[in-house]
Amino acid sequence: MAIASVTIVTDPPGRILTGIAAAGLILFAGLTWRARPKLAITPDGLALRGWFRTQLFRRSDLKIIRITEFRRHGRTVRLLEVETADGGLVILSRWDLGTNPLEVLDALTDAGYAGGDRR
């Protein structure tokens, strides 16, 4: 789109608009690349990366980790729910995790974080 705004579009307002759209797409792609995956198992605990900071949860900080499954627009959607001991709730989708939430729950169970509660 950036190349098209310079080469194809000939009127100045069109160049400005397509240039802004190209910059927005580049920014969106960069932020999306930074955002995933959000969850990682580290030696210190479970790291949850956000846009600006990373939270570290130890086993004692976690209350329950489970899969929630529901139907939406004719397909099954699975979400990984991480509930903390202080009442916080983090919900992660396939997009956030970069893979199937069931595989993440299995990896967390193998690492000793989850009891394998599947709903």
N, C-alpha and C positions, 0 to 999 in steps of 0.2 A: 504494500500500500504506500510506503514511503517512496519507493521508486516511481510508482504511478503518479503520485502527487507532483513529482519533479518533471517527469517525462511526458505523460499523457495529458494531464489537466493543463489547459492553457490560460484560463481566466484566473486572476489573482484571488478572488474570494474562494473559488473552488480549490485552489492550491492550499490556501490557509486551512480550509475545512478538512481536506484529506490529510494534510500534514498533522493536524490536531488528532484526527482519528488514528493515524499511524502511530503517533506518540502514545496515545491511550492504549493501543493494542500491545505495543512494546512494553509499556509499564505493567499492563495486566499479565502478560506472559512472564515477566520477571518476578512479579509478586507471587504468581501461581507456582513458579518453580521453587521459590523460597519457602512457600507454605507447606509443601509436601515432602516427605511424610512428617506427621506431627508427633508421632509416638516412637520412642526408642527405649530399649532395655540397655541400661548402662550398669557398670559395677557399683555405682553409688545409689542407684534406684531407677525408677521409671521416669524418663524425661519427657515432658510434654512441651513441645516448642510452639510458641505463638508468634504473632507478627513482630513483637518487640522484645519479648523475654522468654526464657525457658524456665518452666517450673520443674522441680525435682520432687518426686513422691517416693518415700520409702515404704516398705511393706506395712509399717505401722500406720502410715497416713491414709491407706486405702481401706475402705469398708467393703466394697463389692465391685467386681468387674463382671459384666454380663452382656449378652447379646439380646437386643430387642428386634423382633421381626414383625413386619406388617406389610399389608398389600397397599400399593399406591399406583394408580394409573395402570392397572392390570399386571403389575409385576411385583415380586417380593423384594422389599428393601430391608437390609440388615444394618443395624447400628450397634456400635460398641459403646456401652455406657460404663464410665468409670466414676464411681461414687466415692468421695473422700470422707474421712472420719469427721471432718468439721462440717459436713452437710453440703459440700460442693458437688456439682454434677457436671461431668464433661461428656459430651456426646460426639462421637467420631464416626463419620461415614466412610464408605469405600474410597471416596475422593480424598478425604483427609488422611487415610491410612496408606493409600497407594496399593492396596491389595484387599482381598476378601476379609471382612471382619472375623469370620470363623477361623481363618488361618492365624490371624493375630491373637485371637483368644487361645488357640492351641499353643502358640509360642509363649504367651504369658503364663499359661498353665504349666508348661514344661519348665519355665524359669521360676516357678513358685509364687507367682503373683495372684493368679486367679484360681478359684475353686472349680471353674468350668460350668458355671450356671448358665444354661442355655434355655431360652424361652421360645 
